[in-house]
């Protein structure tokens, strides 16, 4: 049987940065929040694409921690600027 192994720590760091960049809360129903959400997702995805493209174009010098830091820095520079959607159960709880 094949024994499942854990991901290397640097891969986990990189994937966590990618997930944090792309995992945005849904926008509220307020006017314009859907467009702000879409634009933010587009900008963050572009940032992730640049980091992953550089990694794939230079596989002889992989530094996944640096790539993750680049993604996290870009994510911090692109904060959520719209009102997230909250269901009534979330608001009551």
C-alpha angles and dihedrals in degrees: 000000000000113000113218114232129204121252115262112264094246091052090051090051091051095046091048090054091049091049093048090051096049103034100091125166116249114264123251122249091256118124112279098004092110091055092047090050093049093047093048091049089048093051094046092047089052090053091050091047091054092051095047092044091054090049092051093044092053106035092153090070106042115170104165093179090059091046090050090049090051091052093046091049091051091048091052090051090054105053125177107276099176134074111264119229116255122188119222090252090057092048093049095045 
